Amino acid sequence: MREEQLHQFSTKRAISLGAFGGFIAGVAFTGVMLWLPSISHLPVGMFLNALGLSVTSIEHNNVDTGLAAFGIILVQCILVGIIFAIVTSKVKRLHTSTRKGGTAFGLAAGVIAYLVLFVPIIFTIYPNLFSRSIATFPQTTLFSIQGSDVNITANNNIPISSGFYTYISTMLGYGLFAYLVFGFILGGILTWMHSVYAFDLSKLQQLEKMKER
C-alpha cells in the first residue's frame, strides 16, 4: 500500500465525510447567526428570519421561516463541506493531514464561502428581506432597536439611510466571524477524520506486511 494513500480519500468517501463535516459546522454556524443580532440590540433570530423569507412568504409564522433558513444554511454548508473534502483530498498540497494545515485550509474555505455566498446576498436581496423580517416581529420587539443609528422601515421598501449602510458594514463583519467559525470547525472535523482514516490504513498496512512474512 503506497504512502500517498494514507493522505487521500476516495471521491465517494470524501463526499460522505465532507457532508458530515459540513452538517456539523452548519449547525454551529446557525447557532452563531441566531445570537449575533443581540449584539446590535436586535431580536434574536432576526438574521435567520430574514433569510427564511427568501423562500417563504411574510404570512408564515416565525417558526416556519426559521426552519426554512436553517434548511438553506444546512444545504449551503453541506455543499461547501463536500467541495472542501474533495479538493483537499485530491490536491496533495491541500491535504488536511495536520491540525495546522486543516485549520488553515478550513478558515480559507470559510472566507471563500463568505465572499461567494454571503457578500453578494448582503448587497442585493438581503436589505429587502430584512425590512420584511422586521414587519413580522411584534411591535414591542422593534423598540429594542430604537436609539440606534439604523433607520429601517417595516415594509417592503429597501432602506436607504446612511445608518443603514453602517448596519450593512456591521452585518459584513458578523458574517465574516460566522464563516470563520464555520471554516474552523469544518477544517477541524476533516482533520480529525483524516487522522482516523490514516490510522486505520496504517494498521491495515501493518497487518498486510505481517501476513507477507
Buried (B, 14 or more C-beta within 10 A) or exposed (E): EEEEBBBBBEEEBBBBBBBBBBBBBBBBBBEBBBEBBEEBEBBEBBBBBBBBBBEBEEEBEBEEBBBBBBEBBBEBBBBBBBBBBBBBBEEEEBBBBEEEBBBBBBBBBBBBBBEEBBBEBBEEBBBBBBBBBBBBBEEEEBEBBEEBEBEBBBEEEBBEEEEBEEBBEBBBEBBBBBBBBBBBBBBBBBBBBBBEBBEEBEEEBEEEEEEEE
